[in-house]
Amino acid sequence: MSFTDRTACQAAASEPEAATNETSAAPRTPGWAWVPIRSLGPRHRARILTHLLALEDRARYLRFGYAATDAQLSGYVDRIDFDRDEVFGIFNRRLELIAMAHLAHPEAPSAPDRPSMSEFGVSVLSRARRRGFGRRLFEHAMLHARNRGVRAMFIHALSENGPMLKIARDAGARVRREGSESEAWLELPRGSLASQIDELVGTHAAEFDYRLKEQAHHVGELLGWRAGETGDKTREGDDS
């Protein structure tokens, strides 16, 4: 099966925010706030599957291009090659994966006359939309890809998936529509010392944020267990 035809890499989004033209860092607007984006690995498969299973039917359709069943989502997660591809996620305070992106790299080197290219797909839970998470994940993927010598990003989306195509267009991608499906190609600038530092700082900050949430989560579980002994109820966290 070819790289662009792999079901695991079909891209669409359920996030209505747009991307910017800056590939190394988003412009700091008055409403801008840093979002911790963490790399995911094999130990996160269960969290990834839980995230995808929580998507409503419409979101599944846009993300994969068809009405994916629970079994198909499980198969998709099992097939993710973390050694080759990159998967990024945004966690809330309860360590729930509320948004994730899959940056799929080709199984074989690009032809000499074609630049190296990776494919992007993203999903955001309904309660976490309209916060710019899809755009942030796209920007993060661009930064990560250019720092590894990738020269272009590819998006295969349903033509009705306006939000994803808008993110691509706003980033400067060329979009070609063919009936019910569309393709977007975005050329990436070469990585630089500034982009490498930008990613390194963001990676360490996101890891630190995750560790803090992990500790807080464990403390919360302990307090909840103790409260249960006394008949008290603990307060649930939010999606930030």
N, C-alpha and C positions, 0 to 999 in steps of 0.2 A: 504494500500500500504506500502511495507517495506521501511525501511530507505534508503537502497542502490538502490532501484528501483525508488525513487521519481524523477520525471522529474526535479523538481526545484533544484536538487542537482547533476545532471549529470555534470561531470567536464571535461573541455578541455580548451585549451588556444590558443591565437593567438600571443603570446609573445615569441620571439626567444632567450631570455636570459636564462642562466642557474642559478640554485641555488647553494649555497655553503653548506659545511658540518657543518657550525656553526649554531646552532639553536637559540642563544641568540642575536647575532649581526653579521653583515656581515663583513668580513675582510676589513680593510681600505687600499685599493690599491691606487696607485697614481691618478687614474681616479675616485675614489669613491666620491660621493656627497650625502648628506643626502636628503632623499625624505620624505616629510610629508604625513603620512598615517593616515587618520581619520576614526573613527568609524561612521557608518551611522545608522540612525533610521527611524521610520515611516515617519517623515517629509521630508525625502529624496526620497520617492517613485517616485515622478515625475522626479527627476534628474536621478534616476536609470533607469527608463523606457526610458528617452531620450537617455541615454548612450547606452542601448541595441538596440534601434531602429536605432542608427547610425552605428551599425555593418553591414558590408557587408555580403552577403549571405554565403560566405565561412567561415567567422568568426563565424556566427551564427551556422553553421553546426558543426564546431569544438567545440564550447562552449557547445552546448546542445546535440550533437550526432545526430541531424536531422535538416532539413531546417526549423527552427522555423519561423512562420508567425508573423506579428505584433500583432495579437490577442493572440497568444500563449505567446508571450513575456509579454504582458499586464497581462495575467492571472498569469504568473510566478511571476511577481512583486507583484501582489495583494496577493499572497499566502505566501510571505516571512514572517516568524514568527520572528520578531525582539526580542521577549522576550526569545526565545530559541536559535536562531542562531546568528551568528556574521557576519556583512557585513562591509567591509572596502573599502575605496576609496581614490583616488588621484585626486585632483582638480587642474586645471590650474588657471591662474590669472583672467580669466573671470568666475571662479567658475563653469566651465564645468567639469563634471565627466569624466575623460579621461581613467581611469583604475579602476576596482573594483574586489573584491573577495568576495565569499560567503563561509563561514565556517559553514557547517550545522551539528548540533549536533543531536544525535539520539533522537527519540520521547520517547523512554523508556530506562531505565537503561540497561547497558550491562549485559549479563549473567555472573554469578560468575566466570566462567572459561575463560572469554574473557575480555581483557582490554577495557577501555572506548575508543571510536573511533569517529572521526569527519571526514566529507567529505569536500573536497576543490574543488572550481571551480573559474576560473578567466577569465576576458575578458579585452582587451586593444584596444582602438580605433586605426585605421590604422595609423593615423598621429602621434601617440604617441609611436609606437613600436620601437624596437631596442634601448631602453633606459634603459632596465633592470627593468621596472616596474612590470612585471609578477614575476620575481625572488624576488623582494623586497616584494611584497604582499605575496608570499609564505613564505618567512622568517618571516614576521610579523605574519602570521597565525600560524606558528610553535611556535613562542614565546608566543603568546596569548593562544594557546591551552595547552601548557605544564604548564603554570602558573595557569591553571584552572583544573589541574589534568587529562587532556586528555593524554592517553598513546600512541595513534597511530593516524595517519592521513591516510585517504583513498582517492584515486583518481581513478575515472572511466573515461577513455578517449578512444577515437577511436585510433586504432593502428597506423593510419596514422598521428596522432597528435604528431609527433616527438618532437617538442619544449616542450610541457607539460611533456612528458615522460622523456625528458632529464633533466628538472628541478627536477623531482622526483628522478631520478637515481643519479644525482649529489649531492642530499641531503642525499643519502644513502638508498633510498627506494628499496624494492624488487618489481620488475615488472614482472607480469605474463600476457602473451599474449594468447588470445583465439580467433583466427580468426581476425575478423574486430575490436574487442574490446580488451582493455587491462585494467588491474587493477594494482595499485601500493599501497603498504603498507609501511608506514614509522613509525618506533617506535620512540617515543619521550622520551628524558630524563626527569626526574622529575624537576619541577620548583625549583628554588633556590632564595635566597635573591638577588643575582646579577641579575637574569633574571626578578625578580619582579621590581627591580629598573630600569632596562633597559626599560621595557615596560612603567613604570610610567613616566619616563622622556620623552620618545618618544611620549606618548599620550598627555602630556601637551604641548610639543613643537608643535605638529601637530595642536592642538586646537588653540594655539596662532597664528600659521601661517594662519589658516582658518579665524580667526577673522580679521587679517590684510587684507587678500584678500577680505573679505566681506566689510570692510570699504572702501578699495580702489575701489571696484566694485560700491558701492553706490556713491562715489565721482565721479567716471567716468560717471555714469548715469546722475548725476546732471550736470556735465560739458557738456556732450553730449546734454542734453536738452537745456542748455543755448546756446551752439554752434548752435543748430538747429534754435534757434530764430534769430541768426545773419547770418545764411546761411553757417556757417563753418562746417567742417567735423572733426570728432574725429578719432583718430588712434586706430585700434584694437590691443588688446594684443596678446600674444603668448601662446603656450601650456606648458609653464613652471610654 
